[in-house]
C-alpha cells in the first residue's frame, strides 16, 4: 500500500470504530472484542505508515 492509501485506510477505520462505539451505546454488541481488534489494527497501520514515511525521507 502507498502512504496515501494507508492514511485513507486509517481514517476509514477510525470512523468505523466511532460508529461501532455509537452503535454499542444504542444497542450493545455481542462481540465487544471487535473494539480491541479495531484499535490494534489502527495502531498497526499507524506504525507501518510511520516506517514508510521514514524510508521516504
N, C-alpha and C positions, 0 to 999 in steps of 0.2 A: 504494500500500500504506500501511496505517496504521503507526504506530510499533510497536504491539504485534505486528502481523503481521511486520514486519521483524525484531524481536527473536526471534520464534519461528523465522523462516526462518534467521537466523544460527546459532541453536542447532542446528537440524537439519543445516545444512551443516558445522558443526564436528564433530558426531557422525559425519557421513558421511566427513569427512576422517580422523577417528580410525579408523574401521572400514576405510577404504582402506589406511591405514598398517599395521594389523594383518594384513589380508589379504595385503598385499605382503610382509610378513615371512614369512608361511607359504608362499605361492606367488607369485613375482614377477609383477607386472602387465606386460602387453605395452606399454601406453602410459603411461609414467611421467609424461608431461606433464600428466596429469589432476591430479596433486598441485599443480602450479603454478597451473593454471587454477582449481582449487577455492579455493586460498589467495587468489588475486586476486579471485574472486567474493566471498569473505567480506570482504575489505578494502573492496571497492566498497560492499557493503551496510552496513558499519560507517560508512563516510563518509556515505552517504545518510542513515543513521539520525541521525548527529550533526547534519547540516544540518537535518533535520526537527525534531529536538528544539530546536535553536537558534531556529528560526522560531516554535515554540510558546511560547518564553519571551520 
